């Protein structure tokens, strides 16, 4: 009996695994923190191309841009003017700008998560993240599911919310891993990352457009960055958040599967390539069906009537 109690106590107090010093596949991820100005689509596009060139030169195996990077995530007070302006600024996926970036991905064998305002053939505008694979194909399109009042066309905005999450496979060495996509406000809704974890995500790319707080300061309230750390820890995944510089205050960051801060950038335009040991997710964290953070103890049948 004593041995059973001791084992139970040891299990309950066992810390999550340490990601340092582990023998695991490494994914080189570029945080492309780009200087943008609202509605300056030509200049913003040029700076996006330059940032992606720098990412490739640094040997990135996956590059991530901010949210709606071409139009700089601009807003207008008048809803109808906002809708019309966005339809002018938004791009279809066959736009020449997208084609050029697809060619860059193919040339450099570097997948890209590209945050854009996407215009569809039915004239809707989505806040989207394209996953362009290493052969230059648009493999998946994620359309932001959770849109705040200022964004959603059903309120004061222009974006039509998406209705599903997506994941995309990526090969690292001899193994295949899964990249999930979300955008900005999605990270504040627990079900976003929970769903992406259920879909097998090892790493989640999160294009962003907002003011960030510094993660090395202890917060006295649940700000966006603290919530994002919680999302990473409770789902045991890497989360890479990439923000604008200039229009917003940068502060792009990478979180580990225990909620640890791996890096946070400053405010200036920066392309930073980080070696992320993505292999530890399958080798160490998700290999335990119960999970270190209680994944295997969930009871969906209890939640379902309420959610």
C-alpha positions as CSV (number, residue, x, y, z in Angstrom):
1,X,0.0,0.0,0.0
2,X,2.8,2.4,0.9
3,X,4.5,1.7,-2.4
4,X,1.3,2.5,-4.3
5,X,0.9,5.8,-2.4
6,X,4.5,6.7,-3.0
7,X,4.1,6.0,-6.7
8,X,1.0,8.1,-6.9
9,X,2.7,11.0,-5.1
10,X,5.7,10.8,-7.4
11,X,3.5,10.7,-10.5
12,X,1.5,13.7,-9.3
13,X,4.6,15.8,-8.6
14,X,6.5,14.7,-11.7
15,X,7.6,17.8,-13.7
16,X,7.0,18.0,-17.4
17,X,10.0,16.8,-19.5
18,X,12.9,19.2,-20.2
19,X,13.3,20.0,-23.9
20,X,17.0,20.8,-23.6
21,X,19.6,18.2,-24.3
22,X,17.1,15.9,-26.1
23,X,18.1,13.9,-29.2
24,X,15.3,15.0,-31.5
25,X,14.6,16.2,-35.1
26,X,15.2,19.9,-35.5
27,X,13.0,22.2,-37.6
28,X,14.6,25.6,-38.4
29,X,11.7,28.1,-38.2
30,X,12.0,31.7,-39.4
31,X,10.1,34.4,-37.5
32,X,9.6,37.1,-40.2
33,X,8.7,40.1,-38.1
34,X,8.0,42.6,-41.0
35,X,7.7,46.4,-40.9
36,X,4.3,47.3,-42.3
37,X,2.1,50.3,-42.8
38,X,-1.7,50.2,-43.1
39,X,-2.9,49.8,-46.7
40,X,0.6,50.3,-48.1
41,X,0.2,47.0,-50.0
42,X,3.1,47.5,-52.5
43,X,5.7,48.4,-49.9
44,X,4.5,45.8,-47.5
45,X,4.7,43.2,-50.2
46,X,8.2,44.2,-51.1
47,X,9.3,44.0,-47.4
48,X,7.6,40.5,-47.2
49,X,9.6,39.3,-50.1
50,X,12.8,40.6,-48.7
51,X,12.1,39.0,-45.3
52,X,11.5,35.6,-47.0
53,X,14.7,36.0,-48.9
54,X,16.6,36.5,-45.6
55,X,14.9,33.5,-44.1
56,X,16.0,31.3,-47.0
57,X,19.6,32.7,-46.8
58,X,19.6,31.7,-43.1
59,X,18.6,28.2,-43.9
60,X,15.0,28.2,-42.7
61,X,12.9,25.1,-43.2
62,X,9.7,26.9,-42.4
63,X,9.0,30.7,-42.6
64,X,6.1,32.4,-40.9
65,X,4.8,36.0,-41.6
66,X,2.5,38.3,-39.6
67,X,-1.3,38.3,-40.1
68,X,-2.7,40.1,-43.2
69,X,0.9,41.2,-44.0
70,X,0.2,42.8,-47.4
71,X,-2.4,45.4,-46.3
72,X,-0.8,45.9,-42.9
73,X,-4.0,45.0,-41.1
74,X,-5.6,48.4,-41.6
75,X,-9.1,49.5,-40.4
76,X,-11.6,52.2,-41.3
77,X,-14.4,53.5,-39.1
78,X,-17.1,53.4,-41.8
79,X,-18.1,49.7,-42.3
80,X,-19.1,50.0,-45.9
81,X,-16.0,51.9,-46.8
82,X,-14.0,49.3,-44.9
83,X,-15.6,46.4,-46.8
84,X,-14.9,48.1,-50.1
85,X,-11.4,49.1,-49.3
86,X,-10.6,45.5,-48.1
87,X,-12.0,44.0,-51.3
88,X,-9.6,46.2,-53.2
89,X,-6.6,45.3,-50.9
90,X,-7.3,41.6,-50.5
91,X,-5.8,39.1,-52.9
92,X,-7.1,36.0,-54.5
93,X,-4.9,32.9,-54.2
94,X,-4.1,33.1,-57.9
95,X,-2.9,36.7,-57.6
96,X,0.6,37.4,-59.0
97,X,1.9,38.3,-55.5
98,X,1.0,34.9,-54.2
99,X,2.5,33.3,-57.3
100,X,5.8,35.0,-56.7
101,X,5.9,33.8,-53.1
102,X,5.0,30.3,-54.2
103,X,8.0,30.5,-56.6
104,X,10.2,31.6,-53.7
105,X,9.0,28.6,-51.6
106,X,9.8,26.2,-54.5
107,X,13.1,27.8,-55.4
108,X,14.4,27.6,-51.8
109,X,12.6,24.4,-50.8
110,X,11.2,26.4,-47.9
111,X,7.5,26.1,-46.8
112,X,5.9,29.4,-45.9
113,X,2.9,30.2,-43.7
114,X,1.7,33.5,-45.2
115,X,-0.9,35.7,-43.5
116,X,-3.1,37.5,-46.0
117,X,-6.5,39.1,-46.5
118,X,-7.9,36.6,-49.0
119,X,-10.6,37.5,-51.5
120,X,-12.7,34.5,-52.7
121,X,-14.5,34.1,-56.1
122,X,-17.8,34.9,-54.3
123,X,-16.4,38.3,-53.2
124,X,-16.0,37.4,-49.6
125,X,-12.9,38.5,-47.6
126,X,-11.2,36.1,-45.2
127,X,-8.4,36.6,-42.7
128,X,-6.3,33.7,-44.0
129,X,-3.1,31.8,-43.5
130,X,-1.8,30.0,-46.6
131,X,0.5,27.0,-46.1
132,X,2.7,27.0,-49.2
133,X,4.8,23.8,-49.3
134,X,8.3,23.3,-50.4
135,X,7.2,22.6,-54.0
136,X,5.4,25.9,-54.1
137,X,1.9,24.5,-53.9
138,X,-0.8,26.0,-51.6
139,X,-1.4,22.9,-49.5
140,X,-3.9,24.3,-47.1
141,X,-5.8,27.5,-46.4
142,X,-6.8,28.4,-42.9
143,X,-9.5,31.0,-42.5
144,X,-9.6,32.7,-39.1
145,X,-12.4,31.0,-37.2
146,X,-12.7,33.5,-34.3
147,X,-13.1,37.1,-35.4
148,X,-13.7,39.9,-32.9
149,X,-16.4,42.5,-33.4
150,X,-14.1,44.9,-35.3
151,X,-13.3,42.1,-37.8
152,X,-16.4,40.1,-38.3
153,X,-18.7,41.1,-41.2
154,X,-21.7,40.2,-39.0
155,X,-20.6,43.0,-36.6
156,X,-18.5,46.1,-37.6
157,X,-15.8,44.4,-39.7
158,X,-15.3,42.9,-43.2
159,X,-14.0,39.4,-42.6
160,X,-16.2,36.3,-43.1
161,X,-15.1,33.9,-40.4
162,X,-13.9,30.4,-41.4
163,X,-15.6,27.3,-40.1
164,X,-12.8,24.8,-39.7
165,X,-9.2,24.3,-38.6
166,X,-6.5,22.8,-40.8
167,X,-3.2,21.0,-40.3
168,X,-0.4,20.4,-42.8
169,X,2.3,17.7,-42.9
170,X,5.9,18.7,-43.0
171,X,8.9,16.4,-43.4
172,X,11.9,16.8,-41.1
173,X,14.7,14.4,-41.8
174,X,13.1,11.0,-42.2
175,X,10.1,11.8,-40.2
176,X,6.8,13.6,-40.8
177,X,5.3,16.1,-38.4
178,X,2.1,18.1,-38.3
179,X,1.9,21.9,-38.4
180,X,-1.4,23.5,-37.2
181,X,-2.5,27.0,-38.1
182,X,-4.3,29.7,-36.2
183,X,-4.4,33.5,-36.3
184,X,-4.1,36.1,-33.5
185,X,-7.4,36.0,-31.5
186,X,-7.8,32.3,-32.0
187,X,-5.1,31.7,-29.3
188,X,-7.4,33.2,-26.7
189,X,-10.1,30.6,-27.3
190,X,-9.0,27.3,-25.6
191,X,-10.8,25.2,-28.2
192,X,-8.6,26.5,-31.0
193,X,-5.4,24.9,-29.8
194,X,-7.3,22.0,-28.2
195,X,-8.7,21.1,-31.6
196,X,-5.3,21.5,-33.3
197,X,-3.8,19.1,-30.8
198,X,-6.6,16.6,-31.4
199,X,-5.7,16.9,-35.1
200,X,-2.2,15.8,-34.3
201,X,-0.3,19.1,-34.3
202,X,3.3,19.2,-33.1
203,X,3.8,22.9,-33.8
204,X,1.2,25.7,-34.3
205,X,2.0,28.7,-36.5
206,X,0.2,31.8,-35.4
207,X,0.4,35.0,-37.6
208,X,-0.4,38.0,-35.4
209,X,-1.4,41.7,-35.6
210,X,-1.7,43.3,-32.2
211,X,0.3,44.9,-29.4
212,X,2.3,42.3,-27.4
213,X,3.6,42.3,-23.8
214,X,7.0,41.1,-22.7
215,X,7.1,37.5,-21.6
216,X,10.0,38.0,-19.3
217,X,7.9,40.2,-17.0
218,X,5.5,38.5,-14.6
219,X,2.0,39.6,-15.5
220,X,-0.5,40.5,-12.9
221,X,-3.4,39.6,-15.2
222,X,-4.2,37.1,-17.9
223,X,-2.9,39.0,-20.9
224,X,-2.8,37.5,-24.4
225,X,0.8,36.2,-24.0
226,X,0.1,34.5,-20.7
227,X,-3.0,32.8,-22.3
228,X,-0.8,31.7,-25.2
229,X,1.7,30.1,-22.8
230,X,-1.2,28.3,-21.1
231,X,-2.4,27.0,-24.5
232,X,1.1,25.6,-25.3
233,X,1.5,23.9,-21.9
234,X,-2.0,22.4,-21.6
235,X,-1.7,20.9,-25.1
236,X,2.0,20.2,-25.1
237,X,2.9,21.8,-28.4
238,X,5.2,24.4,-29.8
239,X,3.5,27.7,-30.7
240,X,5.2,30.2,-32.9
241,X,3.6,33.7,-32.9
242,X,4.8,36.3,-35.5
243,X,3.8,39.9,-35.3
244,X,4.1,43.1,-37.3
245,X,6.8,45.7,-36.6
246,X,6.1,49.4,-36.9
247,X,2.3,49.3,-37.1
248,X,2.5,47.0,-34.1
249,X,5.2,46.5,-31.5
250,X,6.8,43.3,-32.7
251,X,7.5,40.9,-29.8
252,X,7.2,37.8,-31.9
253,X,7.9,34.7,-29.8
254,X,8.3,30.9,-29.6
255,X,6.8,28.8,-26.8
256,X,7.7,25.3,-25.9
257,X,5.4,22.4,-24.9
258,X,5.7,23.2,-21.2
259,X,4.8,26.8,-21.8
260,X,8.5,27.8,-21.6
261,X,9.6,31.0,-23.5
262,X,12.3,29.9,-26.0
263,X,12.7,33.4,-27.5
264,X,10.9,36.8,-27.9
265,X,12.0,39.4,-30.4
266,X,12.2,43.1,-29.8
267,X,10.2,45.8,-31.7
268,X,12.4,46.3,-34.8
269,X,12.0,44.5,-38.1
270,X,13.7,41.2,-37.7
271,X,14.1,37.8,-39.4
272,X,15.2,35.3,-36.7
273,X,15.7,31.6,-37.4
274,X,15.2,29.4,-34.4
275,X,16.1,25.7,-34.1
276,X,13.0,24.0,-32.7
277,X,13.3,20.4,-31.5
278,X,10.0,19.4,-33.0
279,X,10.8,15.7,-32.6
280,X,10.4,15.8,-28.8
281,X,6.7,16.2,-29.2
282,X,6.1,12.7,-30.6
283,X,9.1,11.2,-28.9
284,X,8.5,12.5,-25.4
285,X,5.3,14.5,-24.8
286,X,2.7,12.9,-27.0
287,X,4.2,9.4,-26.6
288,X,2.4,9.1,-23.3
289,X,-1.3,8.6,-24.1
290,X,-2.3,10.1,-20.8
291,X,-0.1,13.1,-21.4
292,X,1.9,15.1,-18.9
293,X,-0.8,17.8,-18.8
294,X,-3.7,15.4,-18.5
295,X,-4.6,15.0,-22.2
296,X,-5.6,11.3,-21.8
297,X,-7.8,12.0,-18.8
298,X,-10.3,14.1,-20.8
299,X,-14.0,13.0,-20.8
300,X,-15.5,14.4,-24.0
301,X,-18.8,12.7,-23.3
302,X,-19.2,14.9,-20.2
303,X,-18.4,18.1,-22.0
304,X,-20.4,17.5,-25.2
305,X,-23.9,18.5,-23.9
306,X,-22.5,21.8,-22.7
307,X,-20.0,22.6,-25.5
